[in-house]
Amino acid sequence: MDLHDAHGWLIDLQHEISVQFQKVPGSAIFLRYVKSSYQNDPVRSAVELFLFLFAVRYLLAPKYSTSKKSYVKLTDEEIDELVDEWVPEPLVAPQTAFEEAENEKRPVIVGPTGPKSKLASGRVVTNVASYNFYNLAGNETLKEKAIQTLRTYGVGPCGPPGFYGTQDVHQKTEADISAHLGTTACIVYAQAFSTISSVIPAFSKRGDIIVADKAVNFAIRKGMQISRSSIRWYEHNDMVDLQKVLASVVKEQAKKPLTRRFIVTEGLFENVGDMVDLVKVVELRHRYKFRLILDETWSFGVLGRTGAGVTEHAGVSVKDVDMLVGSLAGPLCAGGGFCAGSHEIVEHQRLSASAYTFSAALPAMLATTASEVLAMLSTNGEMLSVVRENIKTMWSQLDPRSEWVHCTSAPENPIMILVLKAEVVASRRLSISDQEQLLQEMVDEALANGVMMTRLKSMPRGINVTAKEVGWELQPGLKLCLTVGLTRKEVERTGTVIRHAITKVMKAKR
């Protein structure tokens, strides 16, 4: 059969198939549908044919059982033996002997907290262990305002802000904070810790990149963990290393899909006490096109002419900070936290921030207290100047005069963190636990002489977590909190007692 005969045979075969198909009932309707579909959208016919063949294949596929047991069946004796051998991992690590001893000796305050506090033992001691910087815990004006608010609004709204929990005092507090900082909008949370840990995952998601200081506090670390973003660390307050990390991230992402990128840092670092170089951070975030999340938990109400924070102190516009997060529970002696920024930033959190959406709103009396304290800071500059003078006085008693410790805090920070000098640690080969033991003895010695201070503490390591997994580790230290409630002479005496306690413990441990 040559090519011409083969072609004729195929034509005859096609004609025969067409004749036989037309004898099938409904074939004319089917042919009209296919022709119409092909003329308008040939892709549609191909897709429908594929779906038809897939359905046929699915219906003709062999059945299989989903309950087929593919595991080894154990006897009752083997099950009992495995149960007896299994030891559940504890939720938290057991207390060490050092922690138990510390808990037994922990002082208990009876009555209100103040510069002079009464302990359960009956002794009255100088209290430099609380965040009562402006002695607002005993302010009669704030007490009366809180009582009036309590009688008007009750104890709390008992509902989330988005579901009948928002009251007019909350809106006033948000407006007061926004005006004090100079931002266009603000949102108030019910708890300070959960503010930053909710703000971060509200904006940064899986696949996004966060560049963070190695010394950021625990709340920030939890927020980054919840976000499931890619974390890149830079050395604490090292702007050269920050620039290297930012440049590395930009280079790595050059040929990848665009992602959100953030820098996360603190104003005054909770774990070290020093201050961020905000001018340099802002310069780098603009150069490499990163968003900036600034945690001002300990700098808001402390730094700047009116206590507006590190932005006011450094002369940086708040517009250069995308998310400015702060606390109302520390220096302001109220409660809750806030995030200030643009209108879009704030409104996004009202539906996307878990701590705002699912937590009961801030009690009205705490919101009112925060507004009152902000008004005091704006009009009464003496509050800030007095506490700063007390900081200088305490510095003069401790840092240059002690041969054992030095202060890592910024000179403007009312929280003074004293750590053992590097040469002392090296010469005595002191481990972290050794340093904690010495510092606790200093705390006990100072308390015996009428001064109550505390140690710098952090969350313990997780169970079976290695040092490599921890990364940056907090250096143990003493923590002192200065207050306007003490006179210059009282601050000098307190500093002397602390210095002598440090010297006595260190000399006894030679």
URVEN-V906811 format. One record per residue. RES is the residue in one small letter. PSI is psi in degrees with one decimal (none if undefined). OMEGA is omega in whole degrees, -180 to 180 (NA if undefined). D_CENTER is the distance of its C-alpha to the mean C-alpha in Angstrom with 1 decimal. Layout:
# URVEN-V906811
res:RES psi:PSI omega:OMEGA d_center:D_CENTER
res:RES psi:PSI omega:OMEGA d_center:D_CENTER
This chain:
# URVEN-V906811
res:m psi:121.2 omega:179 d_center:83.3
res:d psi:-179.2 omega:-175 d_center:82.6
res:l psi:-37.2 omega:-180 d_center:79.6
res:h psi:-41.9 omega:179 d_center:81.6
res:d psi:-38.8 omega:180 d_center:82.5
res:a psi:-40.7 omega:180 d_center:78.9
res:h psi:-41.8 omega:178 d_center:77.6
res:g psi:-38.1 omega:179 d_center:80.3
res:w psi:-40.7 omega:179 d_center:79.4
res:l psi:-38.4 omega:179 d_center:75.7
res:i psi:-43.5 omega:178 d_center:76.7
res:d psi:-39.4 omega:180 d_center:79.0
res:l psi:-41.2 omega:179 d_center:76.3
res:q psi:-41.0 omega:180 d_center:73.8
res:h psi:-40.0 omega:-179 d_center:76.5
res:e psi:-41.7 omega:179 d_center:77.3
res:i psi:-40.2 omega:-180 d_center:73.6
res:s psi:-41.8 omega:180 d_center:73.3
res:v psi:-45.1 omega:-179 d_center:76.5
res:q psi:-37.8 omega:-180 d_center:75.4
res:f psi:-36.1 omega:-179 d_center:71.9
res:q psi:-18.8 omega:178 d_center:73.5
res:k psi:-15.4 omega:180 d_center:75.4
res:v psi:132.6 omega:179 d_center:72.1
res:p psi:133.8 omega:178 d_center:71.5
res:g psi:0.4 omega:-178 d_center:68.7
res:s psi:-35.3 omega:-180 d_center:68.7
res:a psi:-40.7 omega:178 d_center:69.6
res:i psi:-41.7 omega:-179 d_center:66.6
res:f psi:-42.0 omega:-179 d_center:64.3
res:l psi:-39.4 omega:178 d_center:65.8
res:r psi:-38.9 omega:-179 d_center:65.5
res:y psi:-43.8 omega:-179 d_center:61.8
res:v psi:-44.8 omega:-180 d_center:61.1
res:k psi:-42.9 omega:179 d_center:63.1
res:s psi:-43.5 omega:180 d_center:61.4
res:s psi:-41.4 omega:-179 d_center:57.9
res:y psi:-39.7 omega:-179 d_center:58.8
res:q psi:-36.8 omega:-177 d_center:60.1
res:n psi:-40.4 omega:-176 d_center:57.0
res:d psi:92.5 omega:-178 d_center:54.2
res:p psi:-27.1 omega:-180 d_center:55.2
res:v psi:-33.5 omega:-178 d_center:51.7
res:r psi:-43.0 omega:179 d_center:51.6
res:s psi:-39.9 omega:180 d_center:54.7
res:a psi:-41.2 omega:179 d_center:53.2
res:v psi:-43.3 omega:-180 d_center:49.9
res:e psi:-37.1 omega:177 d_center:52.0
res:l psi:-41.9 omega:179 d_center:54.2
res:f psi:-43.7 omega:-180 d_center:51.2
res:l psi:-37.7 omega:178 d_center:49.9
res:f psi:-45.4 omega:180 d_center:53.4
res:l psi:-36.1 omega:178 d_center:53.8
res:f psi:-40.5 omega:179 d_center:50.3
res:a psi:-40.7 omega:178 d_center:51.3
res:v psi:-44.2 omega:180 d_center:54.6
res:r psi:-39.7 omega:-179 d_center:53.0
res:y psi:-41.9 omega:-178 d_center:50.5
res:l psi:-31.3 omega:-178 d_center:53.4
res:l psi:-6.6 omega:-178 d_center:55.5
res:a psi:146.4 omega:180 d_center:52.9
res:p psi:145.3 omega:180 d_center:53.6
res:k psi:150.7 omega:176 d_center:51.8
res:y psi:155.9 omega:-176 d_center:49.5
res:s psi:130.6 omega:177 d_center:48.2
res:t psi:-10.9 omega:-178 d_center:44.5
res:s psi:14.1 omega:-179 d_center:45.2
res:k psi:128.1 omega:-176 d_center:46.8
res:k psi:117.3 omega:-178 d_center:45.8
res:s psi:17.8 omega:-179 d_center:44.8
res:y psi:164.1 omega:-179 d_center:43.6
res:v psi:129.4 omega:180 d_center:45.7
res:k psi:126.8 omega:-179 d_center:46.9
res:l psi:150.6 omega:175 d_center:46.6
res:t psi:166.2 omega:179 d_center:49.1
res:d psi:-36.6 omega:-180 d_center:48.3
res:e psi:-40.3 omega:179 d_center:48.9
res:e psi:-38.2 omega:177 d_center:46.5
res:i psi:-46.4 omega:179 d_center:43.8
res:d psi:-37.9 omega:-179 d_center:44.4
res:e psi:-41.1 omega:178 d_center:44.3
res:l psi:-39.4 omega:179 d_center:40.9
res:v psi:-41.7 omega:180 d_center:39.4
res:d psi:-33.7 omega:-178 d_center:40.9
res:e psi:-21.7 omega:-175 d_center:39.4
res:w psi:131.9 omega:177 d_center:35.9
res:v psi:114.5 omega:-178 d_center:33.4
res:p psi:144.4 omega:177 d_center:30.0
res:e psi:132.3 omega:-178 d_center:27.0
res:p psi:148.6 omega:179 d_center:25.4
res:l psi:-36.2 omega:177 d_center:22.1
res:v psi:155.0 omega:179 d_center:21.2
res:a psi:144.6 omega:178 d_center:23.2
res:p psi:151.4 omega:180 d_center:26.1
res:q psi:140.0 omega:174 d_center:26.0
res:t psi:167.9 omega:178 d_center:27.8
res:a psi:-36.3 omega:179 d_center:30.7
res:f psi:-42.9 omega:180 d_center:28.8
res:e psi:-38.9 omega:178 d_center:26.1
res:e psi:-43.1 omega:179 d_center:28.9
res:a psi:-38.0 omega:179 d_center:30.8
res:e psi:-41.0 omega:180 d_center:27.9
res:n psi:-36.4 omega:-180 d_center:27.3
res:e psi:-32.8 omega:-177 d_center:31.1
res:k psi:2.4 omega:-176 d_center:31.2
res:r psi:125.3 omega:-179 d_center:28.1
res:p psi:146.6 omega:180 d_center:29.5
res:v psi:125.0 omega:-180 d_center:29.4
res:i psi:134.1 omega:177 d_center:29.6
res:v psi:122.9 omega:-179 d_center:32.3
res:g psi:-167.6 omega:-176 d_center:32.0
res:p psi:153.0 omega:176 d_center:29.8
res:t psi:138.6 omega:179 d_center:27.5
res:g psi:-178.2 omega:178 d_center:28.9
res:p psi:-31.8 omega:174 d_center:30.1
res:k psi:114.1 omega:-175 d_center:32.8
res:s psi:143.9 omega:178 d_center:31.7
res:k psi:129.8 omega:180 d_center:34.1
res:l psi:166.6 omega:180 d_center:33.4
res:a psi:-24.1 omega:179 d_center:34.8
res:s psi:-9.9 omega:-179 d_center:37.5
res:g psi:-12.9 omega:-180 d_center:38.8
res:r psi:148.0 omega:173 d_center:37.9
res:v psi:124.3 omega:-175 d_center:36.3
res:v psi:159.3 omega:173 d_center:34.0
res:t psi:123.8 omega:-173 d_center:32.2
res:n psi:107.6 omega:172 d_center:28.5
res:v psi:36.4 omega:-178 d_center:26.1
res:a psi:5.8 omega:-179 d_center:23.4
res:s psi:160.1 omega:-177 d_center:21.8
res:y psi:35.6 omega:-178 d_center:19.8
res:n psi:59.5 omega:-172 d_center:23.0
res:f psi:-42.2 omega:-174 d_center:23.4
res:y psi:15.7 omega:180 d_center:25.8
res:n psi:40.5 omega:-179 d_center:27.4
res:l psi:-15.2 omega:-179 d_center:26.4
res:a psi:-26.2 omega:180 d_center:26.3
res:g psi:16.4 omega:-178 d_center:30.1
res:n psi:120.8 omega:-175 d_center:30.6
res:e psi:-34.9 omega:179 d_center:33.5
res:t psi:-43.8 omega:179 d_center:32.9
res:l psi:-37.4 omega:178 d_center:29.4
res:k psi:-47.8 omega:-179 d_center:30.8
res:e psi:-39.8 omega:179 d_center:33.5
res:k psi:-39.9 omega:179 d_center:31.3
res:a psi:-39.2 omega:179 d_center:29.0
res:i psi:-43.1 omega:179 d_center:32.1
res:q psi:-42.6 omega:179 d_center:33.6
res:t psi:-40.2 omega:179 d_center:30.5
res:l psi:-42.0 omega:-180 d_center:30.4
res:r psi:-27.6 omega:-179 d_center:34.1
res:t psi:-43.4 omega:-171 d_center:33.7
res:y psi:-13.0 omega:-176 d_center:30.5
res:g psi:-176.4 omega:-175 d_center:30.3
res:v psi:-43.9 omega:-178 d_center:27.4
res:g psi:162.9 omega:-178 d_center:25.0
res:p psi:-19.0 omega:178 d_center:25.3
res:c psi:35.9 omega:177 d_center:24.7
res:g psi:155.5 omega:178 d_center:23.4
res:p psi:154.8 omega:-179 d_center:20.6
res:p psi:-34.2 omega:-178 d_center:20.7
res:g psi:-1.8 omega:-177 d_center:22.2
res:f psi:80.9 omega:180 d_center:24.8
res:y psi:16.6 omega:178 d_center:26.8
res:g psi:-19.3 omega:-178 d_center:23.9
res:t psi:129.5 omega:177 d_center:23.8
res:q psi:168.1 omega:-176 d_center:26.2
res:d psi:-29.3 omega:179 d_center:27.7
res:v psi:-30.9 omega:176 d_center:25.9
res:h psi:-43.4 omega:179 d_center:22.5
res:q psi:-35.3 omega:178 d_center:23.9
res:k psi:-41.8 omega:179 d_center:25.4
res:t psi:-41.3 omega:177 d_center:22.2
res:e psi:-41.1 omega:179 d_center:20.5
res:a psi:-37.9 omega:180 d_center:23.6
res:d psi:-43.4 omega:179 d_center:23.7
res:i psi:-43.9 omega:180 d_center:20.2
res:s psi:-42.4 omega:179 d_center:21.1
res:a psi:-38.5 omega:-179 d_center:24.4
res:h psi:-37.2 omega:-179 d_center:23.1
res:l psi:-27.1 omega:-177 d_center:20.8
res:g psi:19.8 omega:177 d_center:23.3
res:t psi:169.2 omega:-179 d_center:21.3
res:t psi:-21.1 omega:-178 d_center:22.9
res:a psi:166.3 omega:-179 d_center:20.6
res:c psi:149.8 omega:176 d_center:17.8
res:i psi:137.0 omega:-177 d_center:16.1
res:v psi:132.2 omega:178 d_center:15.4
res:y psi:163.1 omega:-177 d_center:13.3
res:a psi:-18.7 omega:-179 d_center:14.7
res:q psi:138.5 omega:-176 d_center:11.9
res:a psi:-45.8 omega:-176 d_center:9.7
res:f psi:-42.2 omega:-175 d_center:7.1
res:s psi:-5.1 omega:-180 d_center:7.1
res:t psi:-61.4 omega:-178 d_center:7.1
res:i psi:-32.3 omega:-180 d_center:4.1
res:s psi:-9.5 omega:174 d_center:3.5
res:s psi:-31.7 omega:-179 d_center:7.1
res:v psi:-44.4 omega:-177 d_center:7.7
res:i psi:-53.9 omega:-180 d_center:6.9
res:p psi:-13.1 omega:176 d_center:9.1
res:a psi:-23.1 omega:-178 d_center:11.4
res:f psi:-35.5 omega:-177 d_center:12.6
res:s psi:125.5 omega:-175 d_center:12.2
res:k psi:-178.0 omega:177 d_center:14.3
res:r psi:131.7 omega:-178 d_center:16.3
res:g psi:-19.8 omega:175 d_center:18.4
res:d psi:168.6 omega:-174 d_center:16.3
res:i psi:131.1 omega:175 d_center:15.4
res:i psi:127.3 omega:174 d_center:12.3
res:v psi:117.5 omega:-171 d_center:13.5
res:a psi:150.7 omega:174 d_center:11.2
res:d psi:139.6 omega:-178 d_center:12.3
res:k psi:-19.1 omega:-175 d_center:13.1
res:a psi:12.4 omega:-178 d_center:12.2
res:v psi:154.8 omega:-173 d_center:8.5
res:n psi:174.0 omega:-174 d_center:7.1
res:f psi:-37.7 omega:-179 d_center:6.5
res:a psi:-40.8 omega:178 d_center:3.4
res:i psi:-42.6 omega:-180 d_center:2.3
res:r psi:-38.5 omega:178 d_center:5.4
res:k psi:-39.2 omega:178 d_center:5.3
res:g psi:-41.0 omega:178 d_center:4.2
res:m psi:-36.3 omega:178 d_center:6.7
res:q psi:-43.1 omega:-180 d_center:8.9
res:i psi:-34.9 omega:-176 d_center:9.3
res:s psi:-23.7 omega:-177 d_center:10.3
res:r psi:25.4 omega:177 d_center:12.9
res:s psi:167.6 omega:175 d_center:13.2
res:s psi:124.4 omega:-175 d_center:15.2
res:i psi:130.8 omega:173 d_center:13.3
res:r psi:128.9 omega:-176 d_center:15.5
res:w psi:148.1 omega:169 d_center:14.9
res:y psi:155.4 omega:-176 d_center:16.9
res:e psi:146.9 omega:-173 d_center:18.3
res:h psi:120.8 omega:175 d_center:16.7
res:n psi:25.3 omega:180 d_center:17.7
res:d psi:102.2 omega:-175 d_center:20.5
res:m psi:-27.8 omega:177 d_center:21.4
res:v psi:-44.8 omega:179 d_center:24.2
res:d psi:-36.4 omega:177 d_center:22.1
res:l psi:-44.1 omega:179 d_center:19.5
res:q psi:-39.8 omega:179 d_center:22.6
res:k psi:-43.2 omega:-179 d_center:23.9
res:v psi:-42.9 omega:179 d_center:20.8
res:l psi:-43.8 omega:179 d_center:20.8
res:a psi:-38.3 omega:179 d_center:24.5
res:s psi:-42.0 omega:180 d_center:24.3
res:v psi:-44.6 omega:180 d_center:21.9
res:v psi:-41.0 omega:180 d_center:24.3
res:k psi:-41.8 omega:-179 d_center:27.3
res:e psi:-33.7 omega:-175 d_center:26.0
res:q psi:2.1 omega:-174 d_center:25.2
res:a psi:-39.4 omega:-177 d_center:28.4
res:k psi:15.4 omega:180 d_center:30.4
res:k psi:164.6 omega:177 d_center:27.7
res:p psi:146.7 omega:-178 d_center:26.7
res:l psi:132.4 omega:178 d_center:24.5
res:t psi:164.2 omega:174 d_center:20.8
res:r psi:141.2 omega:-177 d_center:17.8
res:r psi:132.5 omega:-174 d_center:16.4
res:f psi:148.6 omega:165 d_center:13.5
res:i psi:130.0 omega:180 d_center:12.9
res:v psi:125.1 omega:179 d_center:9.4
res:t psi:177.6 omega:180 d_center:10.1
res:e psi:158.0 omega:174 d_center:10.3
res:g psi:-64.6 omega:169 d_center:13.4
res:l psi:122.7 omega:-173 d_center:14.3
res:f psi:126.8 omega:-178 d_center:12.7
res:e psi:-36.8 omega:-174 d_center:12.0
res:n psi:-14.5 omega:-177 d_center:13.5
res:v psi:-36.9 omega:178 d_center:16.4
res:g psi:-11.1 omega:-179 d_center:17.1
res:d psi:175.9 omega:-172 d_center:18.3
res:m psi:144.1 omega:178 d_center:17.8
res:v psi:146.9 omega:172 d_center:16.7
res:d psi:81.3 omega:-171 d_center:19.8
res:l psi:-35.0 omega:-180 d_center:18.8
res:v psi:-44.2 omega:-180 d_center:22.3
res:k psi:-40.0 omega:179 d_center:22.3
res:v psi:-43.8 omega:180 d_center:18.8
res:v psi:-40.7 omega:178 d_center:20.1
res:e psi:-43.5 omega:-178 d_center:23.4
res:l psi:-37.0 omega:-179 d_center:22.0
res:r psi:-31.9 omega:176 d_center:19.8
res:h psi:-38.7 omega:-177 d_center:23.0
res:r psi:-41.5 omega:-176 d_center:25.2
res:y psi:3.4 omega:174 d_center:23.3
res:k psi:59.0 omega:174 d_center:22.1
res:f psi:152.2 omega:170 d_center:18.3
res:r psi:153.1 omega:-175 d_center:16.0
res:l psi:123.4 omega:173 d_center:13.8
res:i psi:117.0 omega:-176 d_center:10.3
res:l psi:120.3 omega:179 d_center:10.5
res:d psi:109.9 omega:-180 d_center:8.3
res:e psi:37.6 omega:-179 d_center:11.4
res:t psi:-40.6 omega:-175 d_center:10.4
res:w psi:-4.3 omega:179 d_center:13.4
res:s psi:-24.7 omega:177 d_center:15.5
res:f psi:128.4 omega:-176 d_center:16.1
res:g psi:-1.2 omega:-177 d_center:19.3
res:v psi:-50.8 omega:-176 d_center:20.2
res:l psi:155.8 omega:177 d_center:20.9
res:g psi:165.9 omega:-178 d_center:23.5
res:r psi:-37.9 omega:-180 d_center:26.8
res:t psi:14.4 omega:-179 d_center:25.5
res:g psi:21.3 omega:-178 d_center:22.1
res:a psi:-3.9 omega:173 d_center:20.5
res:g psi:-167.6 omega:-173 d_center:18.2
res:v psi:-25.6 omega:177 d_center:18.2
res:t psi:-43.9 omega:177 d_center:19.5
res:e psi:-40.9 omega:-179 d_center:22.5
res:h psi:-41.9 omega:-176 d_center:23.0
res:a psi:-5.7 omega:-179 d_center:23.1
res:g psi:31.3 omega:-180 d_center:25.1
res:v psi:135.6 omega:178 d_center:22.8
res:s psi:138.8 omega:178 d_center:23.0
res:v psi:-17.1 omega:177 d_center:20.1
res:k psi:-17.8 omega:179 d_center:21.4
res:d psi:-4.2 omega:178 d_center:20.2
res:v psi:120.4 omega:-176 d_center:16.5
res:d psi:-46.9 omega:-180 d_center:15.6
res:m psi:114.5 omega:-179 d_center:12.5
res:l psi:109.4 omega:-173 d_center:12.4
res:v psi:138.8 omega:-180 d_center:9.7
res:g psi:175.9 omega:-178 d_center:11.0
res:s psi:143.3 omega:173 d_center:11.9
res:l psi:0.8 omega:-173 d_center:15.4
res:a psi:-18.6 omega:-177 d_center:15.5
res:g psi:-98.4 omega:-178 d_center:15.9
res:p psi:-30.3 omega:-177 d_center:18.6
res:l psi:-8.7 omega:177 d_center:19.7
res:c psi:32.8 omega:177 d_center:20.4
res:a psi:-114.7 omega:179 d_center:19.7
res:g psi:156.7 omega:179 d_center:16.7
res:g psi:-175.1 omega:179 d_center:14.0
res:g psi:178.9 omega:-179 d_center:11.8
res:f psi:161.1 omega:171 d_center:12.6
res:c psi:121.9 omega:-178 d_center:12.1
res:a psi:150.0 omega:180 d_center:15.3
res:g psi:-149.9 omega:179 d_center:17.1
res:s psi:167.1 omega:180 d_center:20.0
res:h psi:-39.5 omega:-179 d_center:21.5
res:e psi:-40.9 omega:179 d_center:20.7
res:i psi:-44.6 omega:-177 d_center:16.9
res:v psi:-47.2 omega:-177 d_center:16.9
res:e psi:-31.5 omega:177 d_center:19.4
res:h psi:-36.1 omega:-177 d_center:17.7
res:q psi:-23.1 omega:-177 d_center:14.8
res:r psi:-18.9 omega:177 d_center:17.5
res:l psi:-17.4 omega:-172 d_center:18.4
res:s psi:-15.8 omega:-179 d_center:15.5
res:a psi:117.5 omega:-173 d_center:12.3
res:s psi:-40.3 omega:-178 d_center:12.7
res:a psi:-27.0 omega:177 d_center:11.6
res:y psi:-39.7 omega:-174 d_center:14.2
res:t psi:-37.4 omega:-171 d_center:16.7
res:f psi:2.4 omega:180 d_center:17.1
res:s psi:149.0 omega:175 d_center:16.5
res:a psi:146.9 omega:-177 d_center:19.3
res:a psi:161.9 omega:180 d_center:19.2
res:l psi:134.2 omega:176 d_center:18.8
res:p psi:141.9 omega:-173 d_center:22.1
res:a psi:-36.7 omega:-177 d_center:24.5
res:m psi:-28.1 omega:177 d_center:25.4
res:l psi:-36.8 omega:177 d_center:21.8
res:a psi:-41.8 omega:179 d_center:21.7
res:t psi:-41.6 omega:179 d_center:25.1
res:t psi:-42.6 omega:179 d_center:24.2
res:a psi:-42.6 omega:179 d_center:21.4
res:s psi:-39.8 omega:180 d_center:24.0
res:e psi:-41.6 omega:-180 d_center:26.6
res:v psi:-38.7 omega:177 d_center:24.6
res:l psi:-38.5 omega:177 d_center:23.8
res:a psi:-39.0 omega:177 d_center:27.6
res:m psi:-44.7 omega:-178 d_center:28.3
res:l psi:-34.4 omega:-178 d_center:26.3
res:s psi:-31.6 omega:-174 d_center:27.9
res:t psi:-20.6 omega:-175 d_center:31.4
res:n psi:85.1 omega:-180 d_center:31.4
res:g psi:-15.5 omega:-179 d_center:30.6
res:e psi:-30.8 omega:178 d_center:32.2
res:m psi:-46.2 omega:-179 d_center:29.1
res:l psi:-40.5 omega:-177 d_center:27.2
res:s psi:-36.6 omega:-179 d_center:30.3
res:v psi:-45.7 omega:-179 d_center:31.1
res:v psi:-32.7 omega:178 d_center:27.8
res:r psi:-35.0 omega:175 d_center:28.0
res:e psi:-39.3 omega:178 d_center:31.5
res:n psi:-34.2 omega:177 d_center:30.5
res:i psi:-46.8 omega:179 d_center:27.8
res:k psi:-40.3 omega:-179 d_center:30.7
res:t psi:-43.5 omega:180 d_center:33.0
res:m psi:-38.7 omega:177 d_center:30.7
res:w psi:-43.3 omega:-178 d_center:30.2
res:s psi:-22.8 omega:-180 d_center:33.9
res:q psi:-21.2 omega:-170 d_center:34.4
res:l psi:-61.2 omega:-168 d_center:32.0
res:d psi:-51.4 omega:-179 d_center:30.9
res:p psi:-14.6 omega:-172 d_center:34.4
res:r psi:-10.4 omega:-180 d_center:36.3
res:s psi:131.4 omega:178 d_center:34.7
res:e psi:-0.1 omega:-174 d_center:35.8
res:w psi:-35.1 omega:-174 d_center:33.2
res:v psi:161.4 omega:171 d_center:29.7
res:h psi:158.3 omega:-175 d_center:28.1
res:c psi:127.4 omega:179 d_center:25.2
res:t psi:-6.5 omega:-177 d_center:22.3
res:s psi:159.0 omega:173 d_center:20.9
res:a psi:148.1 omega:-179 d_center:21.8
res:p psi:-21.0 omega:-180 d_center:25.1
res:e psi:-5.1 omega:-174 d_center:23.6
res:n psi:121.2 omega:178 d_center:20.8
res:p psi:-10.4 omega:174 d_center:22.1
res:i psi:107.5 omega:-179 d_center:20.0
res:m psi:123.5 omega:179 d_center:22.3
res:i psi:118.8 omega:-178 d_center:21.2
res:l psi:120.9 omega:178 d_center:24.5
res:v psi:155.3 omega:177 d_center:24.7
res:l psi:140.3 omega:180 d_center:28.0
res:k psi:149.9 omega:-176 d_center:29.6
res:a psi:-38.3 omega:-179 d_center:29.7
res:e psi:-31.0 omega:177 d_center:33.5
res:v psi:-45.3 omega:179 d_center:33.4
res:v psi:-42.5 omega:-177 d_center:31.0
res:a psi:-44.0 omega:-177 d_center:33.2
res:s psi:-33.2 omega:-179 d_center:36.5
res:r psi:-2.3 omega:180 d_center:35.8
res:r psi:54.5 omega:-176 d_center:33.8
res:l psi:126.8 omega:174 d_center:31.1
res:s psi:175.8 omega:178 d_center:28.5
res:i psi:-45.1 omega:180 d_center:25.0
res:s psi:-35.7 omega:177 d_center:26.5
res:d psi:-42.6 omega:179 d_center:29.5
res:q psi:-42.1 omega:179 d_center:27.4
res:e psi:-39.8 omega:179 d_center:25.5
res:q psi:-45.6 omega:179 d_center:28.9
res:l psi:-43.3 omega:-179 d_center:30.4
res:l psi:-38.6 omega:178 d_center:27.6
res:q psi:-36.1 omega:176 d_center:27.9
res:e psi:-34.9 omega:175 d_center:31.6
res:m psi:-41.0 omega:177 d_center:31.1
res:v psi:-45.1 omega:-180 d_center:29.0
res:d psi:-40.7 omega:-180 d_center:31.9
res:e psi:-41.7 omega:178 d_center:34.6
res:a psi:-40.0 omega:179 d_center:33.1
res:l psi:-37.7 omega:178 d_center:32.9
res:a psi:-21.7 omega:180 d_center:36.5
res:n psi:18.5 omega:170 d_center:37.4
res:g psi:13.6 omega:179 d_center:35.7
res:v psi:122.8 omega:-180 d_center:32.2
res:m psi:113.5 omega:175 d_center:29.1
res:m psi:-174.7 omega:-178 d_center:26.1
res:t psi:178.1 omega:177 d_center:23.4
res:r psi:155.8 omega:171 d_center:21.8
res:l psi:123.4 omega:-175 d_center:18.5
res:k psi:153.4 omega:178 d_center:16.9
res:s psi:170.1 omega:178 d_center:14.2
res:m psi:137.8 omega:179 d_center:13.6
res:p psi:160.1 omega:176 d_center:16.9
res:r psi:150.8 omega:173 d_center:17.5
res:g psi:162.7 omega:-179 d_center:17.9
res:i psi:131.6 omega:179 d_center:21.6
res:n psi:20.6 omega:177 d_center:23.5
res:v psi:129.5 omega:-178 d_center:20.8
res:t psi:166.8 omega:179 d_center:22.5
res:a psi:-34.3 omega:179 d_center:21.8
res:k psi:-37.3 omega:180 d_center:21.8
res:e psi:-28.6 omega:-180 d_center:19.0
res:v psi:-40.3 omega:-178 d_center:16.8
res:g psi:-125.6 omega:179 d_center:17.4
res:w psi:133.8 omega:-178 d_center:16.4
res:e psi:137.2 omega:-177 d_center:17.2
res:l psi:133.5 omega:174 d_center:16.8
res:q psi:127.8 omega:-180 d_center:20.2
res:p psi:148.4 omega:-180 d_center:21.3
res:g psi:169.5 omega:172 d_center:22.3
res:l psi:148.0 omega:179 d_center:23.5
res:k psi:122.0 omega:177 d_center:21.4
res:l psi:137.1 omega:179 d_center:23.5
res:c psi:115.4 omega:-178 d_center:22.7
res:l psi:154.2 omega:-177 d_center:25.4
res:t psi:152.8 omega:177 d_center:26.8
res:v psi:-10.6 omega:-178 d_center:29.5
res:g psi:-5.4 omega:178 d_center:31.2
res:l psi:139.5 omega:176 d_center:32.8
res:t psi:170.1 omega:180 d_center:35.8
res:r psi:-42.6 omega:180 d_center:36.3
res:k psi:-39.7 omega:180 d_center:38.7
res:e psi:-36.7 omega:178 d_center:36.3
res:v psi:-42.0 omega:179 d_center:33.5
res:e psi:-43.9 omega:179 d_center:36.1
res:r psi:-42.1 omega:179 d_center:37.2
res:t psi:-44.1 omega:178 d_center:33.7
res:g psi:-38.5 omega:178 d_center:33.1
res:t psi:-43.6 omega:179 d_center:36.5
res:v psi:-43.9 omega:-179 d_center:35.8
res:i psi:-43.5 omega:-180 d_center:32.6
res:r psi:-42.2 omega:178 d_center:34.3
res:h psi:-35.7 omega:178 d_center:37.2
res:a psi:-41.7 omega:178 d_center:35.1
res:i psi:-46.1 omega:-179 d_center:33.4
res:t psi:-43.1 omega:-179 d_center:36.9
res:k psi:-45.1 omega:-179 d_center:38.5
res:v psi:-44.2 omega:-177 d_center:36.1
res:m psi:-37.3 omega:179 d_center:36.1
res:k psi:-30.8 omega:179 d_center:39.9
res:a psi:-19.0 omega:-177 d_center:40.4
res:k psi:17.9 omega:180 d_center:38.5
res:r psi:none omega:NA d_center:40.6
